[in-house]
């Protein structure tokens, strides 16, 4: 069963900031980061329960090749996943707590 995915504006801002950071470091690296986000979201939508809960119903998917976690909640009744943050591992879980 594939779940629908929605991305909160704050998570979109996280992605945009990371994209710019990587793109400024190396041409097209931001686009590779974005492609990895897309692949990760597809993986999450296909199997949202693969990741363990980290904080009050929030799960973290660890991205491949990048030190980022995709934090999301699952709405089982509506078959929807809500991505609430895309955060570098050096940042605190406090970001997640603030967004709840």
N, C-alpha and C positions, 0 to 999 in steps of 0.2 A: 504494500500500500504506500503510495507516494503522498506526502503531505504538501500543502501549499505553504509558501514561505513569504513572510512580509519582513521588511527591514525597517526598523525605526530610523527616523531622521538622524538621531545621534550616532547610530551605527554607520549610516551612510557617511556622516562627517568623519568618523574614525577611518573609514576606508579611503576617503578622499585625501585626508592628511597623510596617510601611509603611502598612497600612490604618489603624491607630490614628493615626499621625502625620498622614495626609491628612484623616482624619475630624475631627481636632481643629482643623485649619486651616479647613475649610469643610464644612458639612453635606452629606452624600452624595458628597463627593469620594473618600472611602475606598471607597465602593461602585463608583464609576467606575473606580478603580484595580483593584479586584478583578475587574470585568468585563473590563478590558484584560488582566489575567493569564489569565483563561479563554480569551479570543480568541487570545492568544499561544501558549498551550499547544496549542490546536487547530491553529494554524499549524505548530508544531513537530512535532506528531504526524503531520501530513499529509506533511511534507517535512523530515525531521530533518537531511538533509545540506546544506541551504541555507546554513547558517552554518559559517564556517571554524573550525578547531580553534584554540583560544587557548593551551591548556596541557595536554600529555599526554592527549590524547583528549577533553578538555573543550571543548565548543563554547559560544558565547555568542549568544543571540538578543537583539537590541536591541528593547525595547518601544517602541510608538508612544505619543507624548504624555507619557511619563514617563522620567526619567533613570535607568532600571534595566536591568540585563542579567539574563537568565535563563540560568543555566549548567547544562549537562546533558551526560550521557554516553549513548552509543548502544550497546545490546546487539543486534547484528545477528542473531545466532542465535535469540534469543528474541523478536525484534521488539519490543523494549522500550526506552523512554527513561526515564532516571532523572534527575530534576531535583535538583541538589545545592545550588543557591543561587539566591536572587533578591536581587541586590545593587545598591545605588545606585552610580553611576559614581564618586562621590567616595571610595568605599572601595577598599582595596587588593586586589590579586590574592592576597595572603597568605591571605585568608579562604578562597579556593578551595583553596589548597595545604594548609591545615590540615584541610579536610574530606576530603581524599583519604586 
